[in-house]
Amino acid sequence: MFIIFIAHVPWNWWTLWIPARFGFSDATEIFVFCSGMASALAFGKTFDVYGWGIGAARIAQRMWQVYWAFIGQFLVVAVGLVMVHESGFLNDCCGLTQDYVNSLNLWHLYNKTEIALPGLMTMTWVPNYFDILPMYVVILALMPAIMLISRYSVPGAFAFSIGLWLASQFGLLDLPAEPWSDRKWFFNPFAWQMLFFTGVAFMRGWIPAPPVSRNLVLFALAILVITVPFAYFRVYSANHLDLVWAKEVREAIRPLWVKTEFGILRYMHFLALAYVAWVAAGEHGKRLLGHGVLWGGFVRVVQKVGQQSLAVFMASLVIAQTVAILRDMAWARGEWLAQVFTNFGGFLALIAVAYVVSWYKSQPWRKPPSISNPPSSTVPGSSPREGGNQTTEHARSEAKEPALT
């Protein structure tokens, strides 16, 4: 979540140091893989206990939630930027002339409204800044099919997923991203689903956990190191004659690392990185939590952000644009101190979002009131004792209602 935020802040030189600069895979792979693992935990048991029909209905509900999250997130960012631009406030107060709306290619909402709005609602207009959630909606739609096939044959489920990935590699499953052009979705969900269902497969036990092996660790590290010259821009973009080969090789193998169709080298790089991270963390993450109170507290904060990933991700895109504008108003965007405040300020905002959402999900209003802290008022016409009993009964009835999650 923090890396995704850094990557979405405009003109942020911190992006030069995120993992994507040193390998083919990046934070998107982490997000999709972890989403697959979380979906297996959240929805897999529903399929097992209540059957395929109820499981599919639960998936449909989640798709509905994510779809409206996409619509809401888009409107908040787009309308906010249009209002800021049209007011002329940034130019009047700070001399900022940048077109923040055009930088995200959102002017179509303004000058092609009759085409853009239906395109937005049908997800046939998907600006690049907002393309993760539509991808997630389509991938979720494939989960009932995978669960149904796996009932009869787990290898069959693997074959179905791999078949979709292969078809996407040949341009057979592209989705339109703009009604007025032939641009396709930046993230092809029929390709990226293979990584999502890899996460599902691990959590469902369809794929066993790999052994902790010195040779396997060295092999994974070798993949990560060998990848660097073809992913690190300072190497493949260098004009030095000794490094020209890196750019030539990178271009020659482009179909193998391309992001839209989730090239196979991205998959291999991510699996190597995930394996090394898993071994480094130790069983149940014991090496992460076993380094003192301060470090343990830091890890728990990061966990909290990850546990509320949808809300944090939605907020991060809004916060990224907001802090960038505030930075440009207060400082020159390239100043070192400005970038530090921008990024750490954004981190604090994401943490706050995670804890607030977690608090709301805990539904504290459903908990019975503490005996030592009785209600300040009672029902008219009753004694304090009767009023207290009524309040307690109300709390009990509230607790019996199903949680709206």
C-alpha positions as CSV (number, residue, x, y, z in Angstrom):
1,M,0.0,0.0,0.0
2,F,2.8,2.4,0.8
3,I,4.7,1.6,-2.4
4,I,1.5,2.0,-4.5
5,F,1.0,5.4,-2.8
6,I,4.6,6.5,-3.7
7,A,4.1,5.4,-7.3
8,H,0.9,7.5,-7.7
9,V,2.3,10.8,-6.3
10,P,3.0,12.9,-9.4
11,W,6.6,14.0,-9.9
12,N,7.8,12.0,-6.9
13,W,11.5,11.1,-7.1
14,W,11.0,8.4,-4.4
15,T,9.6,6.3,-7.2
16,L,13.2,5.9,-8.3
17,W,13.8,3.6,-5.4
18,I,10.7,1.4,-5.3
19,P,11.0,-2.4,-6.2
20,A,9.6,-1.8,-9.7
21,R,12.8,-0.1,-10.7
22,F,15.0,-3.1,-10.0
23,G,12.9,-6.0,-11.3
24,F,10.1,-6.9,-13.7
25,S,7.4,-7.3,-11.0
26,D,6.3,-4.5,-8.8
27,A,3.7,-3.6,-6.2
28,T,0.8,-4.5,-8.5
29,E,1.9,-8.2,-8.3
30,I,2.0,-8.0,-4.5
31,F,-1.4,-6.5,-4.5
32,V,-3.0,-9.1,-6.8
33,F,-1.3,-12.1,-5.2
34,C,-2.3,-11.0,-1.7
35,S,-5.8,-10.3,-2.9
36,G,-6.0,-13.9,-4.2
37,M,-4.8,-15.2,-0.8
38,A,-7.3,-13.0,1.0
39,S,-10.2,-14.0,-1.3
40,A,-9.4,-17.7,-0.6
41,L,-9.7,-17.0,3.1
42,A,-12.8,-14.7,2.9
43,F,-14.8,-16.6,0.2
44,G,-13.4,-20.1,0.0
45,K,-15.1,-21.3,3.2
46,T,-18.5,-19.9,1.9
47,F,-18.2,-22.2,-1.1
48,D,-17.2,-25.2,1.1
49,V,-19.9,-24.8,3.8
50,Y,-22.9,-23.2,1.9
51,G,-22.4,-24.5,-1.6
52,W,-21.5,-23.1,-4.9
53,G,-24.7,-21.0,-5.3
54,I,-24.2,-19.1,-2.1
55,G,-20.5,-18.7,-2.7
56,A,-21.2,-17.2,-6.2
57,A,-23.7,-14.9,-4.6
58,R,-21.1,-13.7,-2.1
59,I,-18.6,-13.1,-4.9
60,A,-21.3,-11.1,-6.8
61,Q,-21.8,-8.9,-3.7
62,R,-18.1,-8.3,-3.5
63,M,-18.0,-7.4,-7.2
64,W,-20.8,-4.9,-6.6
65,Q,-18.9,-3.3,-3.7
66,V,-15.7,-3.0,-5.7
67,Y,-17.5,-1.7,-8.8
68,W,-19.0,1.2,-6.8
69,A,-15.7,1.8,-5.1
70,F,-14.3,2.3,-8.5
71,I,-17.1,4.7,-9.5
72,G,-16.8,6.7,-6.3
73,Q,-13.1,6.9,-6.4
74,F,-13.1,8.1,-9.9
75,L,-15.7,10.8,-9.3
76,V,-13.9,12.1,-6.1
77,V,-10.6,12.5,-7.9
78,A,-12.0,13.7,-11.3
79,V,-14.5,16.2,-9.9
80,G,-12.1,17.5,-7.4
81,L,-9.4,18.1,-10.0
82,V,-11.9,19.7,-12.4
83,M,-13.1,22.1,-9.6
84,V,-9.6,23.0,-8.6
85,H,-8.6,23.7,-12.2
86,E,-11.8,25.6,-13.2
87,S,-11.6,27.8,-10.1
88,G,-8.2,29.1,-11.1
89,F,-7.2,29.1,-7.4
90,L,-3.9,27.4,-7.9
91,N,-2.9,29.9,-10.6
92,D,-4.0,32.9,-8.6
93,C,-2.5,31.9,-5.2
94,C,0.7,30.1,-6.3
95,G,1.3,30.7,-10.0
96,L,0.7,27.0,-10.8
97,T,-0.3,26.6,-14.4
98,Q,-0.1,22.8,-14.7
99,D,-3.3,21.1,-16.0
100,Y,-3.8,18.5,-13.3
101,V,-6.9,17.2,-15.1
102,N,-5.2,16.6,-18.3
103,S,-2.3,14.9,-16.6
104,L,-4.7,12.1,-15.8
105,N,-6.4,12.3,-19.1
106,L,-9.7,13.2,-17.5
107,W,-10.8,16.0,-19.8
108,H,-13.0,13.5,-21.6
109,L,-15.4,13.7,-18.6
110,Y,-15.6,17.4,-19.3
111,N,-15.8,17.6,-23.1
112,K,-17.2,14.1,-24.0
113,T,-19.6,13.7,-21.1
114,E,-22.3,12.0,-23.1
115,I,-19.8,9.3,-24.1
116,A,-17.6,9.3,-21.1
117,L,-20.2,8.7,-18.4
118,P,-21.8,5.6,-20.1
119,G,-18.3,4.4,-20.7
120,L,-17.4,4.9,-17.1
121,M,-20.5,3.1,-15.8
122,T,-19.9,0.1,-18.2
123,M,-16.1,0.1,-17.6
124,T,-15.5,0.7,-21.3
125,W,-13.7,3.9,-20.3
126,V,-11.0,3.1,-17.8
127,P,-8.3,5.8,-17.4
128,N,-4.9,4.3,-16.5
129,Y,-4.9,5.9,-13.0
130,F,-8.1,4.0,-12.1
131,D,-7.5,0.6,-13.7
132,I,-6.7,-1.7,-10.8
133,L,-10.3,-2.0,-9.4
134,P,-11.9,-2.8,-12.8
135,M,-9.3,-5.6,-13.2
136,Y,-10.2,-6.9,-9.7
137,V,-14.0,-6.9,-10.6
138,V,-13.4,-9.1,-13.7
139,I,-11.0,-11.4,-11.8
140,L,-13.5,-11.9,-9.0
141,A,-16.1,-12.8,-11.7
142,L,-13.9,-15.8,-12.6
143,M,-13.7,-17.2,-9.1
144,P,-17.0,-19.1,-9.2
145,A,-15.8,-20.8,-12.4
146,I,-12.5,-21.8,-10.8
147,M,-14.2,-23.1,-7.7
148,L,-16.7,-25.1,-9.7
149,I,-14.0,-26.7,-11.9
150,S,-11.8,-27.4,-8.8
151,R,-14.7,-29.5,-7.3
152,Y,-14.2,-32.0,-10.0
153,S,-10.5,-31.5,-10.9
154,V,-7.9,-29.1,-9.4
155,P,-5.6,-29.7,-12.4
156,G,-8.6,-28.7,-14.5
157,A,-8.8,-25.4,-12.6
158,F,-5.1,-24.8,-13.3
159,A,-5.6,-25.6,-16.9
160,F,-8.5,-23.1,-17.1
161,S,-6.5,-20.3,-15.6
162,I,-3.4,-21.0,-17.7
163,G,-5.6,-21.2,-20.8
164,L,-7.0,-17.8,-20.2
165,W,-3.5,-16.4,-19.6
166,L,-2.2,-18.0,-22.9
167,A,-5.2,-16.6,-24.8
168,S,-4.4,-13.1,-23.5
169,Q,-0.8,-13.4,-24.7
170,F,-2.1,-13.6,-28.3
171,G,-4.5,-10.6,-27.9
172,L,-7.6,-12.8,-27.9
173,L,-9.1,-11.4,-24.7
174,D,-8.4,-7.7,-24.8
175,L,-11.0,-5.3,-23.3
176,P,-11.7,-1.8,-24.7
177,A,-10.5,1.1,-22.4
178,E,-11.9,4.0,-24.4
179,P,-15.0,4.3,-26.6
180,W,-13.3,6.8,-28.9
181,S,-10.0,4.9,-29.5
182,D,-8.6,1.4,-29.8
183,R,-6.7,1.6,-26.5
184,K,-7.2,-1.5,-24.4
185,W,-7.2,-2.0,-20.6
186,F,-3.7,-1.5,-19.2
187,F,-4.2,-4.5,-16.9
188,N,-5.6,-7.4,-18.8
189,P,-7.6,-9.3,-16.1
190,F,-7.6,-12.5,-18.1
191,A,-3.8,-12.5,-17.9
192,W,-3.4,-11.2,-14.3
193,Q,-5.9,-13.7,-13.0
194,M,-3.2,-16.4,-13.1
195,L,-1.3,-14.6,-10.3
196,F,-4.5,-14.0,-8.3
197,F,-5.4,-17.7,-8.5
198,T,-1.9,-18.7,-7.6
199,G,-2.6,-16.9,-4.3
200,V,-5.9,-18.7,-4.0
201,A,-4.2,-22.1,-4.8
202,F,-1.6,-21.6,-2.0
203,M,-4.3,-20.8,0.6
204,R,-6.6,-23.6,-0.6
205,G,-3.8,-26.1,-0.3
206,W,-3.8,-26.9,-4.1
207,I,-0.1,-25.9,-4.2
208,P,2.0,-27.0,-1.2
209,A,4.3,-24.5,0.5
210,P,7.8,-24.7,-1.0
211,P,10.6,-26.2,1.1
212,V,13.0,-23.9,2.8
213,S,16.1,-24.8,0.9
214,R,19.5,-23.1,0.7
215,N,19.7,-24.0,-3.0
216,L,16.2,-22.7,-3.7
217,V,17.0,-19.5,-1.9
218,L,20.2,-19.0,-3.9
219,F,18.3,-19.8,-7.1
220,A,15.6,-17.2,-6.3
221,L,18.2,-14.6,-5.4
222,A,20.0,-15.3,-8.7
223,I,16.8,-14.6,-10.6
224,L,16.4,-11.3,-8.8
225,V,20.0,-10.2,-9.4
226,I,20.1,-11.3,-13.1
227,T,16.9,-9.3,-13.7
228,V,18.4,-6.0,-12.5
229,P,20.2,-4.9,-15.7
230,F,17.1,-5.3,-17.8
231,A,14.8,-3.6,-15.3
232,Y,16.9,-0.8,-13.8
233,F,16.6,2.3,-16.1
234,R,20.0,3.6,-15.2
235,V,21.5,0.5,-16.8
236,Y,19.4,-0.1,-19.9
237,S,19.1,3.6,-20.6
238,A,22.8,4.3,-20.3
239,N,24.6,5.6,-23.4
240,H,27.8,3.8,-22.4
241,L,28.8,1.3,-25.1
242,D,29.4,-1.5,-22.6
243,L,25.7,-1.3,-21.5
244,V,24.0,-1.1,-24.9
245,W,23.4,-4.8,-24.9
246,A,21.1,-4.5,-21.8
247,K,18.6,-2.3,-23.7
248,E,18.8,-4.5,-26.8
249,V,18.1,-7.6,-24.8
250,R,15.3,-5.8,-22.9
251,E,13.5,-4.9,-26.1
252,A,14.0,-8.4,-27.6
253,I,12.3,-10.0,-24.6
254,R,9.5,-7.3,-24.2
255,P,6.6,-9.8,-24.7
256,L,8.0,-11.8,-21.7
257,W,7.9,-8.8,-19.3
258,V,5.2,-6.6,-20.6
259,K,2.8,-5.5,-17.9
260,T,-0.5,-5.4,-19.7
261,E,-0.5,-9.1,-20.5
262,F,1.5,-10.1,-17.4
263,G,4.5,-11.5,-19.2
264,I,5.9,-14.8,-17.8
265,L,9.2,-13.1,-16.6
266,R,7.1,-10.9,-14.3
267,Y,5.5,-14.1,-12.9
268,M,8.9,-15.7,-12.3
269,H,10.4,-12.6,-10.8
270,F,7.5,-12.2,-8.4
271,L,7.6,-15.8,-7.3
272,A,11.3,-15.5,-6.6
273,L,10.8,-12.3,-4.7
274,A,7.9,-13.7,-2.7
275,Y,9.9,-16.9,-1.8
276,V,12.8,-14.9,-0.5
277,A,10.6,-12.6,1.5
278,W,8.7,-15.6,2.9
279,V,11.9,-17.3,4.0
280,A,13.2,-14.1,5.5
281,A,10.0,-13.5,7.5
282,G,10.1,-17.0,9.0
283,E,7.3,-19.3,10.0
284,H,4.2,-17.2,10.7
285,G,6.4,-14.1,10.4
286,K,8.2,-14.8,13.6
287,R,11.4,-13.0,12.4
288,L,9.3,-9.8,11.7
289,L,7.8,-9.7,15.2
290,G,10.7,-10.8,17.3
291,H,12.9,-7.6,17.3
292,G,11.6,-5.6,20.2
293,V,8.6,-3.6,21.1
294,L,9.3,-0.7,18.7
295,W,9.8,-2.9,15.7
296,G,6.9,-5.1,16.6
297,G,4.6,-2.1,16.9
298,F,5.8,-0.9,13.4
299,V,5.0,-4.3,11.9
300,R,1.5,-4.3,13.5
301,V,0.8,-0.9,12.0
302,V,1.9,-2.2,8.5
303,Q,-0.4,-5.2,9.1
304,K,-3.3,-3.0,9.9
305,V,-2.8,-1.1,6.7
306,G,-2.7,-4.3,4.7
307,Q,-5.8,-5.7,6.4
308,Q,-7.8,-2.7,5.2
309,S,-6.3,-2.8,1.7
310,L,-9.4,-1.8,-0.3
311,A,-10.2,1.2,1.7
312,V,-6.5,2.2,1.9
313,F,-6.0,1.8,-1.8
314,M,-9.0,3.9,-2.6
315,A,-7.9,6.6,-0.3
316,S,-4.3,6.5,-1.5
317,L,-5.2,7.6,-5.0
318,V,-7.1,10.6,-3.7
319,I,-4.4,11.4,-1.1
320,A,-1.6,11.1,-3.7
321,Q,-3.2,13.9,-5.9
322,T,-4.0,16.0,-2.8
323,V,-0.5,16.0,-1.3
324,A,1.1,16.6,-4.7
325,I,-1.0,19.7,-5.1
326,L,-0.2,20.9,-1.6
327,R,3.5,20.2,-2.2
328,D,3.4,22.2,-5.4
329,M,1.7,25.1,-3.6
330,A,4.1,25.2,-0.7
331,W,7.4,24.2,-2.3
332,A,9.1,23.5,-5.6
333,R,8.2,19.9,-6.4
334,G,11.8,18.8,-6.7
335,E,13.0,19.9,-3.3
336,W,14.2,17.2,-1.0
337,L,12.4,18.4,2.1
338,A,9.1,18.8,0.1
339,Q,9.2,15.2,-1.0
340,V,9.9,13.9,2.5
341,F,6.9,15.8,3.9
342,T,4.8,14.7,1.0
343,N,5.5,11.0,1.3
344,F,5.5,10.7,5.1
345,G,2.4,12.9,5.3
346,G,0.7,10.5,2.9
347,F,1.9,7.5,4.9
348,L,0.3,8.9,8.1
349,A,-2.9,9.6,6.2
350,L,-3.0,6.0,5.0
351,I,-2.4,4.7,8.5
352,A,-5.2,6.9,9.8
353,V,-7.6,5.6,7.1
354,A,-6.7,1.9,8.1
355,Y,-7.4,2.5,11.8
356,V,-10.6,4.4,11.2
357,V,-12.0,1.8,8.8
358,S,-11.0,-1.0,11.3
359,W,-12.8,0.9,14.1
360,Y,-16.0,1.1,12.0
361,K,-15.8,-2.6,11.0
362,S,-15.5,-3.5,14.7
363,Q,-19.1,-2.0,15.1
364,P,-18.5,-0.6,18.6
365,W,-22.2,0.5,18.7
366,R,-23.2,-3.2,18.9
367,K,-21.3,-3.8,22.1
368,P,-23.4,-3.8,25.3
369,P,-22.7,-0.6,27.4
370,S,-20.3,-1.0,30.3
371,I,-22.0,-1.4,33.7
372,S,-19.5,1.1,35.2
373,N,-20.5,3.6,32.5
374,P,-24.4,3.6,32.5
375,P,-26.5,5.6,30.0
376,S,-26.8,9.2,30.9
377,S,-30.6,9.2,30.4
378,T,-33.4,6.7,30.7
379,V,-36.7,6.2,28.9
380,P,-39.3,8.8,30.0
381,G,-41.7,7.4,32.6
382,S,-39.4,4.7,33.8
383,S,-37.1,4.4,36.8
384,P,-33.4,4.4,36.2
385,R,-33.3,0.7,36.9
386,E,-36.0,0.0,34.3
387,G,-34.3,2.3,31.8
388,G,-31.0,0.5,32.3
389,N,-32.7,-2.8,31.6
390,Q,-34.3,-1.5,28.5
391,T,-30.9,-0.2,27.2
392,T,-29.3,-3.6,27.9
393,E,-32.2,-5.4,26.1
394,H,-31.8,-3.1,23.1
395,A,-28.0,-3.8,23.0
396,R,-28.7,-7.5,23.0
397,S,-31.2,-7.3,20.2
398,E,-28.7,-5.1,18.2
399,A,-26.0,-7.8,18.7
400,K,-28.3,-10.4,17.2
401,E,-28.6,-8.6,13.9
402,P,-26.3,-9.8,11.1
403,A,-23.2,-7.6,10.5
404,L,-23.4,-5.6,7.3
405,T,-19.9,-6.4,6.0
